[in-house]
């Protein structure tokens, strides 16, 4: 394409959000996860723009260069979906394809469920559609995994925030390598537990002696630089998303029974810890994927127009960073079908 992606700030729902854009054509909105930023999509801009799409990634509220509301209650799924939908409209589009990874996936799935008039198709990486509220509340996950489950640990304001902000380069190295398919400590996908809550989560992911091929020291510096403007509260916005899990289940109860009625795609690595997550019945994502065979799609009851899941062998949690070529191929094939 020649020109590099461009950066700017836009005002959305009373917040100043940092967006990065590239290309021209139908709009594709990319939603990052925790603890990331627009930068997690760095490998997707050029291929999608070259294929004729306008690609937008933005730092979601509370993250990186975007504004960080102080009120914990300002981070519900209704706020997050509202930002994505409002941005689509702000950019002058009636509809867009929305793609989300990690926490961005529940935002994308929920946006597609609530606003099919604005979301023409949806793709989720790592986290499958768990409707209506995106993720199970801590009252359920504590029963399934115990009080040391990382999402339960995140509930206390200020605790995990201080742990991660104490040494951001170390935090990014540990979490990005430790949750990847290249983790030297990987045995099989397991729920992420805090070894000792008095010491914090990062002890579960020892400091790596080297970085995998997909991650460089420049990448670590890019993330640290994105988070630097918020200082000691650099990670608080992202943690506040987790502190609204119970509230999300209350607010979105009215949508219980709704489905995602637009074309959909799910991509996950077989070494992703997300495959160990259970629903309230006790079934894991891995169980669900093992049931997928032939024309049988285990996600069809939630998303009737869902394509067969794409499982990336050897990939961990950071799908579009660990396996950019595979993810780009899956997205481009999915997008091309929408044009047919």
ABEGO torsion letter per residue (X at the ends): XGBBBBBBBBBBGGBBBBBBBBEBEBBBBBBBBOBBBAAAAAAAAAAAAAAGBBBBBBBBBGBEABBBBABAAAABAAAAAAAAAAAAAAAGBABBBBBBBEAAAAAAAAAAAABAAABABBBBBGBBBBOAAGBBBAAAAAAAAEAABAAAAAABBGAAAAAAAABAAAAAAAAAAAABAABAABABBBBBBBABAAAEAAAABBBBABBBAABBAAAAAAAAAAAAAAEAAAAAAAAAAAAAAAAAAAAAAAABGBBBABBBBBBBBAABAAAABBBAAGBBAAAAAAABBEABBAAAAABAABBBBBBBBGBBABAAAABAAAAAAAAAAAAAAAAX
